[in-house]
Amino acid sequence: MSDMQPKPPRHRILSMTLLMLGALVFLFPFYYMVVGALQTKRDPSLSGAIPWPSNLTLNNFLDINGAINLGRSLLNSGIFTGAVVVFTIFFGVLAGYALATLHFRGRGLLFAVVLLLQAVPFQLLMVPLYVLLVRDFGLGDSYVGMILPFAINSVAVLIFRQFFLQVPQEMFDAARIDGAGEFRILWSIAVPLVRPAILTAALVTFIGPWNEFLWPFLITKKQGMQPLAVAVANFTQTGAGFHANPMGSILAGSTVLAVPAVVLFIVFQRHFAETHSSTGVKG
Amino acid sequence: MSAKTSQSRGPGPGRTAAATPAPGRRRRSRLEFALGRHPSGLLLAAPYALFVAAVFVYPIGLGVWMSFHDSFFTAPGVDVPQPFVGLENYATVLSNPAVRASFVHVAEFLVINVPLTLVFSLLLATALNSVIHWRGFMRVSYYVPYVTASVATITVWMFMFNSGGIVNQILGPLAPDPAWLINRFWAMPSIAFYVTWKQLGFFILLFLAALQNVPKELHEAAATDGASRWQAYKAVTLPAVRPATTLVVLLAIITGANLFTEPYLLTGGGGPNGASTTPVFLLYQQGIQQGKPAIASAIGVLLVIGVLIITYASRKLTERE
């Protein structure tokens, strides 16, 4: 940026070539996914990477829809993801506000727990949670069982706490002197102030449950309850064999699964970059 | 990773002294002493705290408890004695060659994934830092795999890497036989390649942020002193990205310990012949498919202990000069 010479120096051309090659490696599988999803006949050869008009069809989408009911799976994914986002933000705002602005007994302990929770690996929780929710409470094949383990998210608490810390405390103190209760302060002063943070947290949280495979896979046996990621995976493992173009149908399912997250990311990429820098490496 | 969120303004003891209680409130001091100056804070934090207790603290306790008892699945409501068996579950797990193999597979994953991730993310971040045009496009394309569901990207990889797949078509006679995902030797490296591809964008942006924080004056000073481009890179840039390097290693260890979707889907259930099983895959197989939660819990506890030890050791290693 500092040296704007008329001819780009050699290292810059080298960099650009490298970056273009990199972008090709990153994007080609996505291109190939869409092409494969549209092919009438599977063509793994080199020329199969080009979408020849004679070999194009939408039948793969109809085929996978017949096998796993795309609408129902999308609805399940939507309910799972939507509920997780709403709960994460609700609990995150409450706890973040309390941690940032209120002095109460046990606050230090709670903050320590929030930090500690991020170090808890899911593999330690997987079996006991399965035993508790599926065996003891009979929550297998239910939205509640799917959502519960994801309903709180310590990252969201930390994001909101950070935002509330940046708000001048005098604003809250003034409202308190005027006799406003904490819930009123939270609702009419604090929440409007952190609206951008809410959008960011919602976007980042969305990706998690939408893409999640392991937990919903463990607790859903009925196909009618499975989110799209689980339905596509199961179709890949077992159901695809009898179909005319199994790979095409699998890729059609993958495309439907990938598109919402990719589109959201491209439209709101600024927000993703924000959390990256605010929750990323510092110290 | 967000444990690193700036804690400088944390609610430590320092902040409590900031405000003095209003004069009229002194009579409430005993309640204040018991609950704090803003008791409503307890109410606001309560939902989160209850959730933590219910879906984190209690299950972890249960997991550790199960690993020391002879526990098994029962119908809901049925109470069966689950006697204490000491370290028996751990002995069973450790003497099982399949479990030991799965830990070796994670080590294999780390040996391939960590160097690949470090080299390529640093290389691409450096290149990205030096160009002016197309930056936004590049950043988006590198990050897209990271935000896409593993299930969706794995199916394309299966399509690309199977016997007649496009990768083998390009390689021609160099293609491994049997193909990548069903080859004993290549199954685990294939998983490591896939994960490197999927997560590289995250690390590129991480390194890019670190590179952009390097003061320009340092490079100028190095150039004035007659340092070559490579010398300046070694002396100025590499030390500046050191914290990010530590994070790559840390997150790779956590990913390696958590691998499940990849062996389950990409290599068709830890195949071929168990050549790409992982601890979490065995946890699923033993604990849920075969109904042995006690054994699975012992694997889980061992895995967590292993992660803690390796993490600690690698931090000590990378942070020392």
Boltz contact constraints between the chains, C-beta under 6 A:
constraints:
  - contact:
      token1: [A, 12]
      token2: [B, 130]
      max_distance: 6.0
  - contact:
      token1: [A, 15]
      token2: [B, 127]
      max_distance: 6.0
  - contact:
      token1: [A, 15]
      token2: [B, 130]
      max_distance: 6.0
  - contact:
      token1: [A, 15]
      token2: [B, 131]
      max_distance: 6.0
  - contact:
      token1: [A, 16]
      token2: [B, 131]
      max_distance: 6.0
  - contact:
      token1: [A, 18]
      token2: [B, 127]
      max_distance: 6.0
  - contact:
      token1: [A, 19]
      token2: [B, 127]
      max_distance: 6.0
  - contact:
      token1: [A, 19]
      token2: [B, 138]
      max_distance: 6.0
  - contact:
      token1: [A, 22]
      token2: [B, 124]
      max_distance: 6.0
  - contact:
      token1: [A, 23]
      token2: [B, 138]
      max_distance: 6.0
  - contact:
      token1: [A, 23]
      token2: [B, 141]
      max_distance: 6.0
  - contact:
      token1: [A, 26]
      token2: [B, 141]
      max_distance: 6.0
  - contact:
      token1: [A, 26]
      token2: [B, 142]
      max_distance: 6.0
  - contact:
      token1: [A, 27]
      token2: [B, 141]
      max_distance: 6.0
  - contact:
      token1: [A, 29]
      token2: [B, 156]
      max_distance: 6.0
  - contact:
      token1: [A, 32]
      token2: [B, 156]
      max_distance: 6.0
  - contact:
      token1: [A, 33]
      token2: [B, 156]
      max_distance: 6.0
  - contact:
      token1: [A, 36]
      token2: [B, 159]
      max_distance: 6.0
  - contact:
      token1: [A, 44]
      token2: [B, 164]
      max_distance: 6.0
  - contact:
      token1: [A, 44]
      token2: [B, 165]
      max_distance: 6.0
  - contact:
      token1: [A, 44]
      token2: [B, 166]
      max_distance: 6.0
  - contact:
      token1: [A, 45]
      token2: [B, 169]
      max_distance: 6.0
  - contact:
      token1: [A, 46]
      token2: [B, 169]
      max_distance: 6.0
  - contact:
      token1: [A, 91]
      token2: [B, 47]
      max_distance: 6.0
  - contact:
      token1: [A, 91]
      token2: [B, 48]
      max_distance: 6.0
  - contact:
      token1: [A, 94]
      token2: [B, 44]
      max_distance: 6.0
  - contact:
      token1: [A, 95]
      token2: [B, 45]
      max_distance: 6.0
  - contact:
      token1: [A, 95]
      token2: [B, 48]
      max_distance: 6.0
  - contact:
      token1: [A, 98]
      token2: [B, 41]
      max_distance: 6.0
  - contact:
      token1: [A, 98]
      token2: [B, 44]
      max_distance: 6.0
  - contact:
      token1: [A, 98]
      token2: [B, 45]
      max_distance: 6.0
  - contact:
      token1: [A, 102]
      token2: [B, 38]
      max_distance: 6.0
  - contact:
      token1: [A, 102]
      token2: [B, 41]
      max_distance: 6.0
  - contact:
      token1: [A, 103]
      token2: [B, 36]
      max_distance: 6.0
  - contact:
      token1: [A, 103]
      token2: [B, 37]
      max_distance: 6.0
  - contact:
      token1: [A, 103]
      token2: [B, 38]
      max_distance: 6.0
  - contact:
      token1: [A, 104]
      token2: [B, 36]
      max_distance: 6.0
  - contact:
      token1: [A, 104]
      token2: [B, 38]
      max_distance: 6.0
  - contact:
      token1: [A, 104]
      token2: [B, 41]
      max_distance: 6.0
  - contact:
      token1: [A, 104]
      token2: [B, 42]
      max_distance: 6.0
  - contact:
      token1: [A, 105]
      token2: [B, 35]
      max_distance: 6.0
  - contact:
      token1: [A, 105]
      token2: [B, 36]
      max_distance: 6.0
  - contact:
      token1: [A, 107]
      token2: [B, 11]
      max_distance: 6.0
  - contact:
      token1: [A, 110]
      token2: [B, 45]
      max_distance: 6.0
  - contact:
      token1: [A, 115]
      token2: [B, 3]
      max_distance: 6.0
  - contact:
      token1: [A, 118]
      token2: [B, 3]
      max_distance: 6.0
  - contact:
      token1: [A, 121]
      token2: [B, 304]
      max_distance: 6.0
  - contact:
      token1: [A, 123]
      token2: [B, 280]
      max_distance: 6.0
  - contact:
      token1: [A, 123]
      token2: [B, 300]
      max_distance: 6.0
  - contact:
      token1: [A, 123]
      token2: [B, 303]
      max_distance: 6.0
  - contact:
      token1: [A, 124]
      token2: [B, 63]
      max_distance: 6.0
  - contact:
      token1: [A, 124]
      token2: [B, 300]
      max_distance: 6.0
  - contact:
      token1: [A, 124]
      token2: [B, 304]
      max_distance: 6.0
  - contact:
      token1: [A, 125]
      token2: [B, 59]
      max_distance: 6.0
  - contact:
      token1: [A, 127]
      token2: [B, 287]
      max_distance: 6.0
  - contact:
      token1: [A, 127]
      token2: [B, 293]
      max_distance: 6.0
  - contact:
      token1: [A, 127]
      token2: [B, 296]
      max_distance: 6.0
  - contact:
      token1: [A, 127]
      token2: [B, 297]
      max_distance: 6.0
  - contact:
      token1: [A, 128]
      token2: [B, 59]
      max_distance: 6.0
  - contact:
      token1: [A, 128]
      token2: [B, 62]
      max_distance: 6.0
  - contact:
      token1: [A, 128]
      token2: [B, 63]
      max_distance: 6.0
  - contact:
      token1: [A, 129]
      token2: [B, 59]
      max_distance: 6.0
  - contact:
      token1: [A, 130]
      token2: [B, 288]
      max_distance: 6.0
  - contact:
      token1: [A, 131]
      token2: [B, 293]
      max_distance: 6.0
  - contact:
      token1: [A, 135]
      token2: [B, 73]
      max_distance: 6.0
  - contact:
      token1: [A, 136]
      token2: [B, 76]
      max_distance: 6.0
  - contact:
      token1: [A, 138]
      token2: [B, 76]
      max_distance: 6.0
  - contact:
      token1: [A, 148]
      token2: [B, 55]
      max_distance: 6.0
  - contact:
      token1: [A, 149]
      token2: [B, 55]
      max_distance: 6.0
  - contact:
      token1: [A, 152]
      token2: [B, 48]
      max_distance: 6.0
  - contact:
      token1: [A, 152]
      token2: [B, 51]
      max_distance: 6.0
  - contact:
      token1: [A, 155]
      token2: [B, 2]
      max_distance: 6.0
  - contact:
      token1: [A, 158]
      token2: [B, 2]
      max_distance: 6.0
  - contact:
      token1: [A, 158]
      token2: [B, 5]
      max_distance: 6.0
  - contact:
      token1: [A, 165]
      token2: [B, 9]
      max_distance: 6.0
  - contact:
      token1: [A, 182]
      token2: [B, 40]
      max_distance: 6.0
  - contact:
      token1: [A, 207]
      token2: [B, 147]
      max_distance: 6.0
  - contact:
      token1: [A, 211]
      token2: [B, 149]
      max_distance: 6.0
  - contact:
      token1: [A, 213]
      token2: [B, 151]
      max_distance: 6.0
  - contact:
      token1: [A, 213]
      token2: [B, 261]
      max_distance: 6.0
  - contact:
      token1: [A, 214]
      token2: [B, 260]
      max_distance: 6.0
  - contact:
      token1: [A, 229]
      token2: [B, 149]
      max_distance: 6.0
  - contact:
      token1: [A, 229]
      token2: [B, 151]
      max_distance: 6.0
  - contact:
      token1: [A, 232]
      token2: [B, 151]
      max_distance: 6.0
  - contact:
      token1: [A, 233]
      token2: [B, 151]
      max_distance: 6.0
  - contact:
      token1: [A, 233]
      token2: [B, 265]
      max_distance: 6.0
  - contact:
      token1: [A, 236]
      token2: [B, 155]
      max_distance: 6.0
  - contact:
      token1: [A, 247]
      token2: [B, 159]
      max_distance: 6.0
  - contact:
      token1: [A, 250]
      token2: [B, 155]
      max_distance: 6.0
  - contact:
      token1: [A, 254]
      token2: [B, 152]
      max_distance: 6.0
  - contact:
      token1: [A, 254]
      token2: [B, 155]
      max_distance: 6.0
  - contact:
      token1: [A, 257]
      token2: [B, 149]
      max_distance: 6.0
  - contact:
      token1: [A, 257]
      token2: [B, 152]
      max_distance: 6.0
  - contact:
      token1: [A, 258]
      token2: [B, 148]
      max_distance: 6.0
  - contact:
      token1: [A, 258]
      token2: [B, 152]
      max_distance: 6.0
  - contact:
      token1: [A, 261]
      token2: [B, 147]
      max_distance: 6.0
  - contact:
      token1: [A, 261]
      token2: [B, 148]
      max_distance: 6.0
  - contact:
      token1: [A, 262]
      token2: [B, 144]
      max_distance: 6.0
  - contact:
      token1: [A, 265]
      token2: [B, 147]
      max_distance: 6.0
  - contact:
      token1: [A, 269]
      token2: [B, 140]
      max_distance: 6.0
  - contact:
      token1: [A, 276]
      token2: [B, 205]
      max_distance: 6.0
  - contact:
      token1: [A, 279]
      token2: [B, 2]
      max_distance: 6.0
  - contact:
      token1: [A, 279]
      token2: [B, 5]
      max_distance: 6.0
  - contact:
      token1: [A, 281]
      token2: [B, 243]
      max_distance: 6.0
  - contact:
      token1: [A, 281]
      token2: [B, 244]
      max_distance: 6.0
  - contact:
      token1: [A, 281]
      token2: [B, 247]
      max_distance: 6.0
  - contact:
      token1: [A, 282]
      token2: [B, 4]
      max_distance: 6.0
  - contact:
      token1: [A, 282]
      token2: [B, 6]
      max_distance: 6.0
